[in-house]
Structures are given as C-alpha cells and as structure tokens.
Amino acid sequence: GEQELIGHGVSSCATCDGFFYRDREIMVVGGGDSAMEEANFLTRFGRRVALVHRSASFRASKIMLERAQNNPKIEFIMNTAVEEVLGLEQHSATGVRLKNLVTGEETTRDVDGLFIAIGHRPNTAAFQGWLDVDDKGYLVWALERLMAHPDFAWTAQCAGDWRVRTPDWPQTRYEAKALHGVPVFLRFVRRA
C-alpha cells in the first residue's frame, strides 16, 4: 500500500508534510543521515516518532545518530522492516505491519504518517543524453565548458552561483527569463 498511499499518510519529505501530523503518531524508515534528520525534524510536530531500521547498525554519521538518540521523542525499532502499509480501504495510512528480521515475528503498529527516508534516486532522466551523469545518477557539471556560453554565465550569476564571476554581463534576449535560471539553461543545453 506504500505507492497507493503516497500523499495520504505516506511521504518522503518531512519538511513538506510534517506539519500535517501535529500530535500524531509518526514513523520514519531508514538508517542514514536523512532518516535521522527527518526523525529529529518530525519531533517538532508528532506526539512520538518511531524510527524503523532493518539493521542493528546505522549508516548515519555519528553526530546525526547521537542527535536522534538523545531526542526523547524518538523510539528506535531495530532489525525490523515495514512489510505493509495499512489503510488502503480508508484511503489513508492507518498503520504498518512490521517484521523483525532476526526473530521473524510480525506485529502491527498504528501510525498516522509514514516517512520513507531510504536512498535517493535523482530525478535526472530528462537530461539523459544531454548532460553527463555520475554513477549515482547525479548531474556532472563541467563548469568551464558551461561558462564559455554567455547566456549560461548570465543565468548562473542571476541564480547566485558563487563560482561564476564575470565583470561584463552580456545583455541577452534571455535577460527577462534569466532570473528563473532553468529555462535559460535548458535552451543552452539544447543548442549545444
């Protein structure tokens, strides 16, 4: 039920959706820095935040893990995976079915909000074939090559890119759109 309930109790953005869960039961899934940050942030809103991780150890940095462990509103549920998100009939997440990966025991737990904080896949498919991507799918910026184009330099400066500093900013036909950055950059990429 995870995919069907996105936006109806299942989220991947605590900053975007956390305030919807004021004084409610919240669960975060993950064991890295993102999960720790999300769990800590969500304690501002939720009554309690349970952090579920499938292992006994974390990938999170020491400082992020310590912050979460020192937060009295965060409960850690280790060696456990979310097997199912409950609430399809109600069209809103109502709970989860958990499985302890050591004992095999399955339990259910009521939750109002489930935040998925495991891994990130960059949304760069639109740039495939136009721009280089690294092995994780993130854009690789060849700044020197891009700066050679005056429209890009203007756009980068307007967007506040600290790496781009040119004394004479050209007046281009894109000037009105340059403050938005992305439309100009996409035009540049298409022409290149």
Residue pairs with C-beta under 8 A, 6 or more apart in sequence:
1 10
1 84
1 85
1 86
1 87
1 88
1 93
2 10
2 82
2 85
2 114
2 116
4 88
5 85
5 87
5 88
5 91
5 92
5 93
5 114
6 12
8 87
8 91
8 92
8 93
9 85
9 87
9 92
9 93
9 94
9 111
9 112
9 113
9 114
10 85
10 93
10 113
10 114
10 115
10 116
11 17
11 113
11 114
11 115
11 116
12 115
12 116
12 117
13 115
14 28
14 37
14 38
14 41
14 42
14 115
14 117
15 41
17 113
17 115
18 41
18 42
18 44
18 45
18 46
19 45
20 113
21 42
21 45
21 46
21 112
21 113
22 45
22 46
23 45
23 46
23 47
24 45
24 46
24 47
24 112
24 113
25 46
25 47
25 48
25 50
25 110
25 111
25 112
25 113
26 42
26 45
26 46
26 47
26 48
26 49
26 50
26 111
26 112
26 113
26 114
26 115
27 49
27 50
27 51
27 52
27 82
27 96
27 109
27 111
27 113
27 114
27 115
28 35
28 38
28 39
28 42
28 49
28 50
28 51
28 52
28 114
28 115
28 117
29 35
29 51
29 52
29 53
29 82
29 114
29 115
29 116
29 117
29 118
30 38
30 51
30 53
30 116
30 117
30 118
31 53
31 54
31 55
31 57
31 58
31 59
31 60
31 118
32 58
32 59
32 60
32 117
32 118
33 59
33 60
33 61
33 64
34 117
34 118
34 120
35 51
35 53
35 60
35 117
35 118
36 51
36 58
36 60
36 64
36 65
36 67
36 68
37 64
37 117
38 115
38 117
39 49
39 51
39 68
39 71
39 74
39 117
40 67
40 68
40 71
40 74
42 49
42 113
42 115
43 49
43 71
43 73
43 74
46 73
46 113
47 73
48 73
48 74
48 75
49 73
49 74
49 75
50 74
50 75
50 76
50 77
50 109
50 111
51 68
51 74
51 75
51 76
51 77
52 77
52 80
52 81
52 82
52 98
53 76
53 77
53 78
53 79
53 80
54 79
54 80
54 81
54 101
55 78
55 79
56 78
56 79
58 65
60 68
68 74
68 76
69 76
77 98
79 100
79 101
79 102
80 98
80 99
80 100
80 101
81 98
81 99
81 101
82 96
82 97
82 98
82 114
83 96
83 97
83 98
83 99
83 106
84 96
84 97
85 93
85 95
85 96
85 114
86 93
86 94
86 95
86 96
86 97
86 108
87 93
87 94
87 95
93 111
93 112
93 113
93 114
94 110
94 111
94 112
95 108
95 109
95 110
95 111
96 108
96 109
96 111
96 114
97 106
97 107
97 108
98 106
98 107
98 108
98 109
99 105
99 106
100 106
100 107
121 137
122 133
122 136
122 137
122 138
122 139
124 131
124 133
124 137
124 138
124 139
127 133
127 139
127 189
130 189
130 190
131 139
131 140
131 189
132 139
132 140
132 142
133 139
133 140
134 140
143 163
143 164
146 152
146 156
146 188
147 153
147 156
147 164
147 166
149 188
149 192
150 170
150 172
151 170
151 172
151 174
151 178
151 184
151 187
151 188
152 184
152 185
152 188
153 164
153 166
153 169
153 170
154 169
154 170
154 172
154 174
154 175
154 178
154 184
155 174
155 178
155 181
155 184
155 185
155 188
156 163
156 164
156 181
157 164
157 165
157 166
157 169
158 178
158 179
158 181
159 181
172 178
174 183
174 184
174 187
177 183
177 184
178 184
